[in-house]
Structures are given as structure tokens and as C-alpha cells.
Amino acid sequence: MQFPEGFQQYLVETIEQCAERIVYLMKQPGEGGAFARSGREHVLRHFLVPRLVRDELRLIRHLL
């Protein structure tokens, strides 16, 4: 739930895997940028105030 859809290949289990992914993303700036934009959008939609407001409005609409 916390990872943007389509980027699960960046999940790692070891420090070595993490280092490899970082080096890869540094060598592929376009892909790294897409990953960053997707992550920011995912957090905005699912974890910050806009999501809370949306959930509250949905609840109010349901109750009315």
C-alpha cells in the first residue's frame, strides 16, 4: 500500500540490493524521475490531508 503501483521491482530485502537499486536509478535519471513523481503523487493521494478530506466528504455523502 505504501509503494506506488508499477514500481514494486524496487522493493529490496538487503543492504546490497538497496545499493544496487540506488546505483541503477542514478544511471537511469528518467526512470528515477518517474519513480519520484509517482511516489509523491501516491503519498498525496493516499496518506496526506487531501485523502483525509476526501474520506470525510465520502462519509458525509454516505450519511446524507
C-alpha positions in Angstrom: 0.0 0.0 0.0 2.9 2.4 0.7 4.7 1.8 -2.6 3.5 3.3 -5.9 1.9 0.8 -8.3 4.2 -0.3 -11.0 7.4 0.2 -9.0 7.4 -3.0 -6.9 10.7 -4.1 -8.5 12.4 -1.5 -6.3 11.5 -3.3 -3.1 14.6 -4.8 -1.5 15.5 -7.2 1.3 19.2 -6.5 1.8 21.5 -3.5 2.0 23.3 -4.8 -1.1 20.1 -4.8 -3.1 19.3 -1.3 -1.9 22.7 -0.1 -3.0 22.2 -1.8 -6.4 18.8 -0.1 -6.9 20.2 3.3 -6.0 23.1 2.9 -8.4 20.7 1.8 -11.2 18.4 4.7 -10.6 21.3 7.2 -10.6 22.3 5.8 -14.0 18.7 6.0 -15.3 17.6 9.5 -14.5 14.4 9.3 -16.5 13.3 6.2 -14.6 14.4 7.7 -11.3 12.4 10.8 -12.0 9.3 8.8 -12.9 9.7 6.8 -9.7 10.0 10.0 -7.7 6.9 11.7 -9.3 4.9 8.5 -8.8 5.9 8.3 -5.2 5.0 11.9 -4.5 1.6 11.5 -6.1 1.0 8.3 -4.3 1.7 9.9 -0.9 -0.5 12.9 -1.7 -3.4 10.7 -2.7 -3.2 8.1 0.0 -1.6 9.5 3.1 -1.9 13.3 3.5 -4.7 15.8 4.2 -6.3 15.6 0.8 -7.0 11.9 1.3 -8.5 12.6 4.8 -10.7 15.4 3.4 -11.8 13.0 0.6 -12.6 10.3 3.1 -14.6 12.7 5.3 -16.6 14.0 2.3 -17.3 10.4 1.3 -18.6 9.6 4.8 -20.8 12.7 4.9 -22.2 11.9 1.5 -22.9 8.4 2.6 -24.7 9.6 5.8 -26.8 12.1 3.9 
